[in-house]
Amino acid sequence: MVKVKTFDGPGAPQTLEEGCILGMGNPLLDISAHVPQEFLDKYELKTNNAILAEAKHEPLYEEMVKSFEVDYVAGGATQNSIRI
């Protein structure tokens, strides 16, 4: 057994079994939705691609949530790498 400190409380120890996976990084929230090609064209996006959002992309979030069924998925390089 390994004792580690968690963020559940100030200095609260937690016991983890040997062989656990620990990832440290900056969490992101991915937004996924099936949208028509017209929506992608409107915001100059390509299918199956990731972007760093710019000012021109700001309105797409509200439009996407209002117009389509969206999924919110925990993301970021660390989360995507250790997801089981």
PDB file of N, CA, C and O in Angstrom:
ATOM      1  N   MET A   1       0.823  -1.185   0.000  1.00  0.00           N
ATOM      2  CA  MET A   1       0.000   0.000   0.000  1.00  0.00           C
ATOM      3  C   MET A   1       0.867   1.248   0.000  1.00  0.00           C
ATOM      4  O   MET A   1       1.958   1.271   0.569  1.00  0.00           O
ATOM      5  N   VAL A   2       0.356   2.285  -0.651  1.00  0.00           N
ATOM      6  CA  VAL A   2       1.054   3.552  -0.749  1.00  0.00           C
ATOM      7  C   VAL A   2       0.148   4.628  -0.183  1.00  0.00           C
ATOM      8  O   VAL A   2      -1.033   4.679  -0.526  1.00  0.00           O
ATOM      9  N   LYS A   3       0.675   5.488   0.677  1.00  0.00           N
ATOM     10  CA  LYS A   3      -0.109   6.603   1.203  1.00  0.00           C
ATOM     11  C   LYS A   3       0.148   7.829   0.339  1.00  0.00           C
ATOM     12  O   LYS A   3       1.295   8.194   0.083  1.00  0.00           O
ATOM     13  N   VAL A   4      -0.933   8.458  -0.104  1.00  0.00           N
ATOM     14  CA  VAL A   4      -0.809   9.685  -0.882  1.00  0.00           C
ATOM     15  C   VAL A   4      -1.752  10.730  -0.310  1.00  0.00           C
ATOM     16  O   VAL A   4      -2.734  10.386   0.348  1.00  0.00           O
ATOM     17  N   LYS A   5      -1.470  11.970  -0.550  1.00  0.00           N
ATOM     18  CA  LYS A   5      -2.368  13.050  -0.152  1.00  0.00           C
ATOM     19  C   LYS A   5      -3.289  13.365  -1.317  1.00  0.00           C
ATOM     20  O   LYS A   5      -2.866  13.365  -2.473  1.00  0.00           O
ATOM     21  N   THR A   6      -4.545  13.634  -1.007  1.00  0.00           N
ATOM     22  CA  THR A   6      -5.517  13.949  -2.043  1.00  0.00           C
ATOM     23  C   THR A   6      -6.044  15.360  -1.815  1.00  0.00           C
ATOM     24  O   THR A   6      -5.671  16.030  -0.852  1.00  0.00           O
ATOM     25  N   PHE A   7      -6.902  15.789  -2.701  1.00  0.00           N
ATOM     26  CA  PHE A   7      -7.512  17.102  -2.578  1.00  0.00           C
ATOM     27  C   PHE A   7      -8.899  17.013  -1.953  1.00  0.00           C
ATOM     28  O   PHE A   7      -9.679  17.961  -2.032  1.00  0.00           O
ATOM     29  N   ASP A   8      -9.211  15.862  -1.323  1.00  0.00           N
ATOM     30  CA  ASP A   8     -10.509  15.702  -0.669  1.00  0.00           C
ATOM     31  C   ASP A   8     -10.622  16.550   0.588  1.00  0.00           C
ATOM     32  O   ASP A   8     -11.727  16.801   1.068  1.00  0.00           O
ATOM     33  N   GLY A   9      -9.537  16.975   1.105  1.00  0.00           N
ATOM     34  CA  GLY A   9      -9.516  17.814   2.294  1.00  0.00           C
ATOM     35  C   GLY A   9      -8.079  18.188   2.566  1.00  0.00           C
ATOM     36  O   GLY A   9      -7.165  17.543   2.051  1.00  0.00           O
ATOM     37  N   PRO A  10      -7.861  19.201   3.355  1.00  0.00           N
ATOM     38  CA  PRO A  10      -6.488  19.639   3.626  1.00  0.00           C
ATOM     39  C   PRO A  10      -5.643  18.520   4.228  1.00  0.00           C
ATOM     40  O   PRO A  10      -5.826  18.167   5.393  1.00  0.00           O
ATOM     41  N   GLY A  11      -4.733  17.968   3.456  1.00  0.00           N
ATOM     42  CA  GLY A  11      -3.811  16.945   3.933  1.00  0.00           C
ATOM     43  C   GLY A  11      -4.440  15.593   4.219  1.00  0.00           C
ATOM     44  O   GLY A  11      -3.830  14.777   4.910  1.00  0.00           O
ATOM     45  N   ALA A  12      -5.643  15.324   3.709  1.00  0.00           N
ATOM     46  CA  ALA A  12      -6.310  14.052   3.985  1.00  0.00           C
ATOM     47  C   ALA A  12      -5.607  12.915   3.256  1.00  0.00           C
ATOM     48  O   ALA A  12      -5.558  12.911   2.026  1.00  0.00           O
ATOM     49  N   PRO A  13      -5.053  11.932   4.008  1.00  0.00           N
ATOM     50  CA  PRO A  13      -4.374  10.812   3.338  1.00  0.00           C
ATOM     51  C   PRO A  13      -5.380   9.814   2.782  1.00  0.00           C
ATOM     52  O   PRO A  13      -6.484   9.668   3.307  1.00  0.00           O
ATOM     53  N   GLN A  14      -4.996   9.149   1.746  1.00  0.00           N
ATOM     54  CA  GLN A  14      -5.824   8.109   1.144  1.00  0.00           C
ATOM     55  C   GLN A  14      -4.910   6.938   0.821  1.00  0.00           C
ATOM     56  O   GLN A  14      -3.784   7.142   0.366  1.00  0.00           O
ATOM     57  N   THR A  15      -5.373   5.721   1.049  1.00  0.00           N
ATOM     58  CA  THR A  15      -4.577   4.543   0.766  1.00  0.00           C
ATOM     59  C   THR A  15      -4.899   4.059  -0.640  1.00  0.00           C
ATOM     60  O   THR A  15      -6.061   3.843  -0.983  1.00  0.00           O
ATOM     61  N   LEU A  16      -3.863   3.893  -1.445  1.00  0.00           N
ATOM     62  CA  LEU A  16      -4.022   3.383  -2.801  1.00  0.00           C
ATOM     63  C   LEU A  16      -3.268   2.076  -2.929  1.00  0.00           C
ATOM     64  O   LEU A  16      -2.219   1.891  -2.312  1.00  0.00           O
ATOM     65  N   GLU A  17      -3.802   1.174  -3.727  1.00  0.00           N
ATOM     66  CA  GLU A  17      -3.120  -0.088  -3.949  1.00  0.00           C
ATOM     67  C   GLU A  17      -1.964   0.103  -4.918  1.00  0.00           C
ATOM     68  O   GLU A  17      -1.980   1.004  -5.757  1.00  0.00           O
ATOM     69  N   GLU A  18      -0.961  -0.760  -4.790  1.00  0.00           N
ATOM     70  CA  GLU A  18       0.184  -0.723  -5.685  1.00  0.00           C
ATOM     71  C   GLU A  18      -0.287  -0.969  -7.111  1.00  0.00           C
ATOM     72  O   GLU A  18      -1.162  -1.806  -7.335  1.00  0.00           O
ATOM     73  N   GLY A  19       0.269  -0.268  -8.057  1.00  0.00           N
ATOM     74  CA  GLY A  19      -0.095  -0.427  -9.458  1.00  0.00           C
ATOM     75  C   GLY A  19      -1.159   0.555  -9.921  1.00  0.00           C
ATOM     76  O   GLY A  19      -1.642   0.438 -11.048  1.00  0.00           O
ATOM     77  N   CYS A  20      -1.540   1.518  -9.092  1.00  0.00           N
ATOM     78  CA  CYS A  20      -2.518   2.527  -9.479  1.00  0.00           C
ATOM     79  C   CYS A  20      -1.911   3.472 -10.514  1.00  0.00           C
ATOM     80  O   CYS A  20      -0.693   3.638 -10.580  1.00  0.00           O
ATOM     81  N   ILE A  21      -2.756   4.073 -11.302  1.00  0.00           N
ATOM     82  CA  ILE A  21      -2.312   5.055 -12.289  1.00  0.00           C
ATOM     83  C   ILE A  21      -2.593   6.445 -11.740  1.00  0.00           C
ATOM     84  O   ILE A  21      -3.700   6.725 -11.281  1.00  0.00           O
ATOM     85  N   LEU A  22      -1.602   7.304 -11.788  1.00  0.00           N
ATOM     86  CA  LEU A  22      -1.752   8.684 -11.347  1.00  0.00           C
ATOM     87  C   LEU A  22      -1.421   9.583 -12.526  1.00  0.00           C
ATOM     88  O   LEU A  22      -0.361   9.454 -13.138  1.00  0.00           O
ATOM     89  N   GLY A  23      -2.319  10.482 -12.837  1.00  0.00           N
ATOM     90  CA  GLY A  23      -2.066  11.447 -13.904  1.00  0.00           C
ATOM     91  C   GLY A  23      -2.197  12.853 -13.360  1.00  0.00           C
ATOM     92  O   GLY A  23      -3.128  13.154 -12.614  1.00  0.00           O
ATOM     93  N   MET A  24      -1.270  13.707 -13.732  1.00  0.00           N
ATOM     94  CA  MET A  24      -1.322  15.102 -13.307  1.00  0.00           C
ATOM     95  C   MET A  24      -1.275  15.987 -14.544  1.00  0.00           C
ATOM     96  O   MET A  24      -0.382  15.853 -15.381  1.00  0.00           O
ATOM     97  N   GLY A  25      -2.223  16.874 -14.649  1.00  0.00           N
ATOM     98  CA  GLY A  25      -2.259  17.752 -15.807  1.00  0.00           C
ATOM     99  C   GLY A  25      -3.399  18.740 -15.680  1.00  0.00           C
ATOM    100  O   GLY A  25      -4.064  18.811 -14.647  1.00  0.00           O
ATOM    101  N   ASN A  26      -3.616  19.491 -16.721  1.00  0.00           N
ATOM    102  CA  ASN A  26      -4.690  20.483 -16.740  1.00  0.00           C
ATOM    103  C   ASN A  26      -5.935  19.868 -17.367  1.00  0.00           C
ATOM    104  O   ASN A  26      -5.916  19.503 -18.543  1.00  0.00           O
ATOM    105  N   PRO A  27      -7.021  19.748 -16.596  1.00  0.00           N
ATOM    106  CA  PRO A  27      -8.232  19.165 -17.150  1.00  0.00           C
ATOM    107  C   PRO A  27      -8.935  20.132 -18.097  1.00  0.00           C
ATOM    108  O   PRO A  27      -8.907  21.348 -17.905  1.00  0.00           O
ATOM    109  N   LEU A  28      -9.550  19.577 -19.100  1.00  0.00           N
ATOM    110  CA  LEU A  28     -10.353  20.346 -20.045  1.00  0.00           C
ATOM    111  C   LEU A  28     -11.716  19.699 -20.142  1.00  0.00           C
ATOM    112  O   LEU A  28     -11.895  18.560 -19.711  1.00  0.00           O
ATOM    113  N   LEU A  29     -12.666  20.400 -20.692  1.00  0.00           N
ATOM    114  CA  LEU A  29     -13.988  19.848 -20.942  1.00  0.00           C
ATOM    115  C   LEU A  29     -14.207  19.822 -22.447  1.00  0.00           C
ATOM    116  O   LEU A  29     -14.302  20.866 -23.093  1.00  0.00           O
ATOM    117  N   ASP A  30     -14.286  18.615 -22.993  1.00  0.00           N
ATOM    118  CA  ASP A  30     -14.548  18.467 -24.419  1.00  0.00           C
ATOM    119  C   ASP A  30     -16.059  18.488 -24.642  1.00  0.00           C
ATOM    120  O   ASP A  30     -16.822  17.956 -23.836  1.00  0.00           O
ATOM    121  N   ILE A  31     -16.477  19.102 -25.734  1.00  0.00           N
ATOM    122  CA  ILE A  31     -17.883  19.132 -26.116  1.00  0.00           C
ATOM    123  C   ILE A  31     -18.001  18.410 -27.448  1.00  0.00           C
ATOM    124  O   ILE A  31     -17.338  18.767 -28.422  1.00  0.00           O
ATOM    125  N   SER A  32     -18.846  17.397 -27.480  1.00  0.00           N
ATOM    126  CA  SER A  32     -18.991  16.582 -28.679  1.00  0.00           C
ATOM    127  C   SER A  32     -20.446  16.603 -29.139  1.00  0.00           C
ATOM    128  O   SER A  32     -21.361  16.522 -28.319  1.00  0.00           O
ATOM    129  N   ALA A  33     -20.660  16.710 -30.449  1.00  0.00           N
ATOM    130  CA  ALA A  33     -22.016  16.708 -31.002  1.00  0.00           C
ATOM    131  C   ALA A  33     -21.969  16.311 -32.473  1.00  0.00           C
ATOM    132  O   ALA A  33     -20.979  16.548 -33.164  1.00  0.00           O
ATOM    133  N   HIS A  34     -23.056  15.702 -32.936  1.00  0.00           N
ATOM    134  CA  HIS A  34     -23.215  15.437 -34.363  1.00  0.00           C
ATOM    135  C   HIS A  34     -23.904  16.659 -34.957  1.00  0.00           C
ATOM    136  O   HIS A  34     -25.018  17.008 -34.564  1.00  0.00           O
ATOM    137  N   VAL A  35     -23.231  17.310 -35.911  1.00  0.00           N
ATOM    138  CA  VAL A  35     -23.767  18.535 -36.513  1.00  0.00           C
ATOM    139  C   VAL A  35     -23.698  18.407 -38.034  1.00  0.00           C
ATOM    140  O   VAL A  35     -22.902  17.628 -38.558  1.00  0.00           O
ATOM    141  N   PRO A  36     -24.528  19.170 -38.740  1.00  0.00           N
ATOM    142  CA  PRO A  36     -24.472  19.128 -40.205  1.00  0.00           C
ATOM    143  C   PRO A  36     -23.250  19.865 -40.749  1.00  0.00           C
ATOM    144  O   PRO A  36     -22.643  20.681 -40.055  1.00  0.00           O
ATOM    145  N   GLN A  37     -22.905  19.569 -41.979  1.00  0.00           N
ATOM    146  CA  GLN A  37     -21.756  20.200 -42.628  1.00  0.00           C
ATOM    147  C   GLN A  37     -21.881  21.723 -42.648  1.00  0.00           C
ATOM    148  O   GLN A  37     -20.876  22.429 -42.558  1.00  0.00           O
ATOM    149  N   GLU A  38     -23.110  22.231 -42.767  1.00  0.00           N
ATOM    150  CA  GLU A  38     -23.326  23.679 -42.817  1.00  0.00           C
ATOM    151  C   GLU A  38     -22.821  24.364 -41.533  1.00  0.00           C
ATOM    152  O   GLU A  38     -22.279  25.468 -41.577  1.00  0.00           O
ATOM    153  N   PHE A  39     -23.010  23.693 -40.408  1.00  0.00           N
ATOM    154  CA  PHE A  39     -22.541  24.247 -39.137  1.00  0.00           C
ATOM    155  C   PHE A  39     -21.016  24.326 -39.122  1.00  0.00           C
ATOM    156  O   PHE A  39     -20.444  25.321 -38.677  1.00  0.00           O
ATOM    157  N   LEU A  40     -20.369  23.282 -39.604  1.00  0.00           N
ATOM    158  CA  LEU A  40     -18.896  23.281 -39.674  1.00  0.00           C
ATOM    159  C   LEU A  40     -18.391  24.370 -40.612  1.00  0.00           C
ATOM    160  O   LEU A  40     -17.437  25.080 -40.296  1.00  0.00           O
ATOM    161  N   ASP A  41     -19.031  24.495 -41.753  1.00  0.00           N
ATOM    162  CA  ASP A  41     -18.633  25.515 -42.733  1.00  0.00           C
ATOM    163  C   ASP A  41     -18.778  26.925 -42.159  1.00  0.00           C
ATOM    164  O   ASP A  41     -17.925  27.785 -42.376  1.00  0.00           O
ATOM    165  N   LYS A  42     -19.863  27.147 -41.429  1.00  0.00           N
ATOM    166  CA  LYS A  42     -20.136  28.467 -40.853  1.00  0.00           C
ATOM    167  C   LYS A  42     -18.982  28.937 -39.961  1.00  0.00           C
ATOM    168  O   LYS A  42     -18.651  30.122 -39.931  1.00  0.00           O
ATOM    169  N   TYR A  43     -18.374  27.988 -39.233  1.00  0.00           N
ATOM    170  CA  TYR A  43     -17.291  28.338 -38.313  1.00  0.00           C
ATOM    171  C   TYR A  43     -15.917  27.904 -38.822  1.00  0.00           C
ATOM    172  O   TYR A  43     -14.951  27.867 -38.061  1.00  0.00           O
ATOM    173  N   GLU A  44     -15.836  27.578 -40.104  1.00  0.00           N
ATOM    174  CA  GLU A  44     -14.586  27.185 -40.761  1.00  0.00           C
ATOM    175  C   GLU A  44     -13.906  26.030 -40.024  1.00  0.00           C
ATOM    176  O   GLU A  44     -12.719  26.095 -39.705  1.00  0.00           O
ATOM    177  N   LEU A  45     -14.681  24.966 -39.758  1.00  0.00           N
ATOM    178  CA  LEU A  45     -14.183  23.789 -39.067  1.00  0.00           C
ATOM    179  C   LEU A  45     -14.126  22.600 -40.011  1.00  0.00           C
ATOM    180  O   LEU A  45     -14.829  22.561 -41.021  1.00  0.00           O
ATOM    181  N   LYS A  46     -13.284  21.629 -39.675  1.00  0.00           N
ATOM    182  CA  LYS A  46     -13.170  20.401 -40.458  1.00  0.00           C
ATOM    183  C   LYS A  46     -13.682  19.242 -39.613  1.00  0.00           C
ATOM    184  O   LYS A  46     -13.604  19.289 -38.386  1.00  0.00           O
ATOM    185  N   THR A  47     -14.205  18.203 -40.259  1.00  0.00           N
ATOM    186  CA  THR A  47     -14.707  17.043 -39.527  1.00  0.00           C
ATOM    187  C   THR A  47     -13.568  16.317 -38.820  1.00  0.00           C
ATOM    188  O   THR A  47     -12.430  16.290 -39.289  1.00  0.00           O
ATOM    189  N   ASN A  48     -13.916  15.727 -37.670  1.00  0.00           N
ATOM    190  CA  ASN A  48     -12.968  14.928 -36.879  1.00  0.00           C
ATOM    191  C   ASN A  48     -11.656  15.649 -36.617  1.00  0.00           C
ATOM    192  O   ASN A  48     -10.579  15.069 -36.757  1.00  0.00           O
ATOM    193  N   ASN A  49     -11.754  16.911 -36.237  1.00  0.00           N
ATOM    194  CA  ASN A  49     -10.574  17.729 -36.017  1.00  0.00           C
ATOM    195  C   ASN A  49     -10.710  18.456 -34.684  1.00  0.00           C
ATOM    196  O   ASN A  49     -11.825  18.715 -34.230  1.00  0.00           O
ATOM    197  N   ALA A  50      -9.611  18.780 -34.070  1.00  0.00           N
ATOM    198  CA  ALA A  50      -9.605  19.581 -32.853  1.00  0.00           C
ATOM    199  C   ALA A  50      -9.010  20.943 -33.192  1.00  0.00           C
ATOM    200  O   ALA A  50      -8.139  21.053 -34.055  1.00  0.00           O
ATOM    201  N   ILE A  51      -9.481  21.967 -32.512  1.00  0.00           N
ATOM    202  CA  ILE A  51      -8.974  23.324 -32.762  1.00  0.00           C
ATOM    203  C   ILE A  51      -8.662  24.012 -31.446  1.00  0.00           C
ATOM    204  O   ILE A  51      -9.129  23.590 -30.388  1.00  0.00           O
ATOM    205  N   LEU A  52      -7.888  25.051 -31.514  1.00  0.00           N
ATOM    206  CA  LEU A  52      -7.771  26.006 -30.420  1.00  0.00           C
ATOM    207  C   LEU A  52      -8.731  27.129 -30.783  1.00  0.00           C
ATOM    208  O   LEU A  52      -8.547  27.812 -31.790  1.00  0.00           O
ATOM    209  N   ALA A  53      -9.739  27.313 -29.969  1.00  0.00           N
ATOM    210  CA  ALA A  53     -10.795  28.273 -30.290  1.00  0.00           C
ATOM    211  C   ALA A  53     -10.262  29.694 -30.361  1.00  0.00           C
ATOM    212  O   ALA A  53      -9.383  30.095 -29.597  1.00  0.00           O
ATOM    213  N   GLU A  54     -10.817  30.434 -31.293  1.00  0.00           N
ATOM    214  CA  GLU A  54     -10.508  31.853 -31.465  1.00  0.00           C
ATOM    215  C   GLU A  54     -11.785  32.647 -31.213  1.00  0.00           C
ATOM    216  O   GLU A  54     -12.848  32.063 -30.997  1.00  0.00           O
ATOM    217  N   ALA A  55     -11.688  33.947 -31.238  1.00  0.00           N
ATOM    218  CA  ALA A  55     -12.851  34.811 -31.008  1.00  0.00           C
ATOM    219  C   ALA A  55     -13.997  34.471 -31.970  1.00  0.00           C
ATOM    220  O   ALA A  55     -15.164  34.535 -31.585  1.00  0.00           O
ATOM    221  N   LYS A  56     -13.674  34.115 -33.208  1.00  0.00           N
ATOM    222  CA  LYS A  56     -14.727  33.809 -34.190  1.00  0.00           C
ATOM    223  C   LYS A  56     -15.517  32.556 -33.827  1.00  0.00           C
ATOM    224  O   LYS A  56     -16.608  32.341 -34.356  1.00  0.00           O
ATOM    225  N   HIS A  57     -14.982  31.725 -32.928  1.00  0.00           N
ATOM    226  CA  HIS A  57     -15.654  30.493 -32.538  1.00  0.00           C
ATOM    227  C   HIS A  57     -16.559  30.665 -31.314  1.00  0.00           C
ATOM    228  O   HIS A  57     -17.345  29.768 -31.008  1.00  0.00           O
ATOM    229  N   GLU A  58     -16.468  31.783 -30.617  1.00  0.00           N
ATOM    230  CA  GLU A  58     -17.229  31.966 -29.378  1.00  0.00           C
ATOM    231  C   GLU A  58     -18.724  31.699 -29.525  1.00  0.00           C
ATOM    232  O   GLU A  58     -19.294  31.033 -28.661  1.00  0.00           O
ATOM    233  N   PRO A  59     -19.385  32.182 -30.569  1.00  0.00           N
ATOM    234  CA  PRO A  59     -20.835  31.954 -30.673  1.00  0.00           C
ATOM    235  C   PRO A  59     -21.217  30.491 -30.912  1.00  0.00           C
ATOM    236  O   PRO A  59     -22.359  30.106 -30.662  1.00  0.00           O
ATOM    237  N   LEU A  60     -20.297  29.688 -31.384  1.00  0.00           N
ATOM    238  CA  LEU A  60     -20.664  28.315 -31.730  1.00  0.00           C
ATOM    239  C   LEU A  60     -21.070  27.491 -30.520  1.00  0.00           C
ATOM    240  O   LEU A  60     -21.902  26.592 -30.648  1.00  0.00           O
ATOM    241  N   TYR A  61     -20.506  27.770 -29.341  1.00  0.00           N
ATOM    242  CA  TYR A  61     -20.837  26.985 -28.156  1.00  0.00           C
ATOM    243  C   TYR A  61     -22.311  27.109 -27.799  1.00  0.00           C
ATOM    244  O   TYR A  61     -22.997  26.105 -27.610  1.00  0.00           O
ATOM    245  N   GLU A  62     -22.792  28.333 -27.707  1.00  0.00           N
ATOM    246  CA  GLU A  62     -24.200  28.554 -27.376  1.00  0.00           C
ATOM    247  C   GLU A  62     -25.105  27.996 -28.472  1.00  0.00           C
ATOM    248  O   GLU A  62     -26.129  27.379 -28.182  1.00  0.00           O
ATOM    249  N   GLU A  63     -24.729  28.211 -29.717  1.00  0.00           N
ATOM    250  CA  GLU A  63     -25.532  27.699 -30.833  1.00  0.00           C
ATOM    251  C   GLU A  63     -25.577  26.170 -30.816  1.00  0.00           C
ATOM    252  O   GLU A  63     -26.627  25.575 -31.057  1.00  0.00           O
ATOM    253  N   MET A  64     -24.457  25.548 -30.537  1.00  0.00           N
ATOM    254  CA  MET A  64     -24.390  24.093 -30.525  1.00  0.00           C
ATOM    255  C   MET A  64     -25.275  23.520 -29.415  1.00  0.00           C
ATOM    256  O   MET A  64     -26.002  22.552 -29.640  1.00  0.00           O
ATOM    257  N   VAL A  65     -25.218  24.108 -28.231  1.00  0.00           N
ATOM    258  CA  VAL A  65     -26.015  23.619 -27.103  1.00  0.00           C
ATOM    259  C   VAL A  65     -27.511  23.808 -27.360  1.00  0.00           C
ATOM    260  O   VAL A  65     -28.320  22.954 -26.999  1.00  0.00           O
ATOM    261  N   LYS A  66     -27.871  24.923 -27.980  1.00  0.00           N
ATOM    262  CA  LYS A  66     -29.282  25.198 -28.262  1.00  0.00           C
ATOM    263  C   LYS A  66     -29.832  24.341 -29.398  1.00  0.00           C
ATOM    264  O   LYS A  66     -31.008  23.978 -29.395  1.00  0.00           O
ATOM    265  N   SER A  67     -28.982  24.021 -30.365  1.00  0.00           N
ATOM    266  CA  SER A  67     -29.478  23.389 -31.596  1.00  0.00           C
ATOM    267  C   SER A  67     -29.249  21.885 -31.694  1.00  0.00           C
ATOM    268  O   SER A  67     -29.917  21.213 -32.479  1.00  0.00           O
ATOM    269  N   PHE A  68     -28.315  21.345 -30.910  1.00  0.00           N
ATOM    270  CA  PHE A  68     -27.945  19.936 -31.071  1.00  0.00           C
ATOM    271  C   PHE A  68     -27.827  19.252 -29.715  1.00  0.00           C
ATOM    272  O   PHE A  68     -27.687  19.905 -28.681  1.00  0.00           O
ATOM    273  N   GLU A  69     -27.886  17.947 -29.740  1.00  0.00           N
ATOM    274  CA  GLU A  69     -27.643  17.166 -28.525  1.00  0.00           C
ATOM    275  C   GLU A  69     -26.132  17.071 -28.332  1.00  0.00           C
ATOM    276  O   GLU A  69     -25.421  16.549 -29.191  1.00  0.00           O
ATOM    277  N   VAL A  70     -25.650  17.576 -27.203  1.00  0.00           N
ATOM    278  CA  VAL A  70     -24.207  17.597 -26.961  1.00  0.00           C
ATOM    279  C   VAL A  70     -23.840  16.639 -25.836  1.00  0.00           C
ATOM    280  O   VAL A  70     -24.651  16.349 -24.956  1.00  0.00           O
ATOM    281  N   ASP A  71     -22.616  16.157 -25.879  1.00  0.00           N
ATOM    282  CA  ASP A  71     -22.036  15.353 -24.810  1.00  0.00           C
ATOM    283  C   ASP A  71     -20.851  16.121 -24.254  1.00  0.00           C
ATOM    284  O   ASP A  71     -20.024  16.634 -25.008  1.00  0.00           O
ATOM    285  N   TYR A  72     -20.772  16.199 -22.938  1.00  0.00           N
ATOM    286  CA  TYR A  72     -19.633  16.815 -22.269  1.00  0.00           C
ATOM    287  C   TYR A  72     -18.739  15.689 -21.767  1.00  0.00           C
ATOM    288  O   TYR A  72     -19.193  14.811 -21.034  1.00  0.00           O
ATOM    289  N   VAL A  73     -17.469  15.714 -22.161  1.00  0.00           N
ATOM    290  CA  VAL A  73     -16.544  14.643 -21.835  1.00  0.00           C
ATOM    291  C   VAL A  73     -15.289  15.243 -21.209  1.00  0.00           C
ATOM    292  O   VAL A  73     -14.696  16.179 -21.745  1.00  0.00           O
ATOM    293  N   ALA A  74     -14.899  14.684 -20.063  1.00  0.00           N
ATOM    294  CA  ALA A  74     -13.652  15.137 -19.447  1.00  0.00           C
ATOM    295  C   ALA A  74     -12.515  14.889 -20.423  1.00  0.00           C
ATOM    296  O   ALA A  74     -12.397  13.801 -20.987  1.00  0.00           O
ATOM    297  N   GLY A  75     -11.684  15.893 -20.620  1.00  0.00           N
ATOM    298  CA  GLY A  75     -10.614  15.772 -21.603  1.00  0.00           C
ATOM    299  C   GLY A  75      -9.313  16.380 -21.110  1.00  0.00           C
ATOM    300  O   GLY A  75      -9.093  16.536 -19.909  1.00  0.00           O
ATOM    301  N   GLY A  76      -8.481  16.708 -22.035  1.00  0.00           N
ATOM    302  CA  GLY A  76      -7.136  17.184 -21.730  1.00  0.00           C
ATOM    303  C   GLY A  76      -6.173  16.046 -21.971  1.00  0.00           C
ATOM    304  O   GLY A  76      -6.563  14.880 -21.914  1.00  0.00           O
ATOM    305  N   ALA A  77      -4.928  16.364 -22.238  1.00  0.00           N
ATOM    306  CA  ALA A  77      -3.939  15.351 -22.614  1.00  0.00           C
ATOM    307  C   ALA A  77      -3.786  14.266 -21.553  1.00  0.00           C
ATOM    308  O   ALA A  77      -3.710  13.083 -21.886  1.00  0.00           O
ATOM    309  N   THR A  78      -3.741  14.653 -20.285  1.00  0.00           N
ATOM    310  CA  THR A  78      -3.569  13.661 -19.230  1.00  0.00           C
ATOM    311  C   THR A  78      -4.792  12.757 -19.124  1.00  0.00           C
ATOM    312  O   THR A  78      -4.661  11.533 -19.089  1.00  0.00           O
ATOM    313  N   GLN A  79      -5.958  13.344 -19.073  1.00  0.00           N
ATOM    314  CA  GLN A  79      -7.200  12.567 -18.957  1.00  0.00           C
ATOM    315  C   GLN A  79      -7.357  11.632 -20.149  1.00  0.00           C
ATOM    316  O   GLN A  79      -7.715  10.467 -19.976  1.00  0.00           O
ATOM    317  N   ASN A  80      -7.095  12.120 -21.343  1.00  0.00           N
ATOM    318  CA  ASN A  80      -7.237  11.277 -22.536  1.00  0.00           C
ATOM    319  C   ASN A  80      -6.224  10.142 -22.532  1.00  0.00           C
ATOM    320  O   ASN A  80      -6.509   9.060 -23.046  1.00  0.00           O
ATOM    321  N   SER A  81      -5.044  10.373 -21.960  1.00  0.00           N
ATOM    322  CA  SER A  81      -3.990   9.349 -21.957  1.00  0.00           C
ATOM    323  C   SER A  81      -4.255   8.232 -20.952  1.00  0.00           C
ATOM    324  O   SER A  81      -3.921   7.078 -21.218  1.00  0.00           O
ATOM    325  N   ILE A  82      -4.848   8.554 -19.802  1.00  0.00           N
ATOM    326  CA  ILE A  82      -5.022   7.527 -18.775  1.00  0.00           C
ATOM    327  C   ILE A  82      -6.450   7.010 -18.660  1.00  0.00           C
ATOM    328  O   ILE A  82      -6.733   6.169 -17.806  1.00  0.00           O
ATOM    329  N   ARG A  83      -7.349   7.496 -19.501  1.00  0.00           N
ATOM    330  CA  ARG A  83      -8.746   7.043 -19.439  1.00  0.00           C
ATOM    331  C   ARG A  83      -8.806   5.537 -19.617  1.00  0.00           C
ATOM    332  O   ARG A  83      -8.182   4.975 -20.518  1.00  0.00           O
ATOM    333  N   ILE A  84      -9.555   4.905 -18.757  1.00  0.00           N
ATOM    334  CA  ILE A  84      -9.684   3.441 -18.814  1.00  0.00           C
ATOM    335  C   ILE A  84     -11.100   3.096 -19.186  1.00  0.00           C
ATOM    336  O   ILE A  84     -11.440   1.918 -19.293  1.00  0.00           O
TER     337      ILE A  84
END
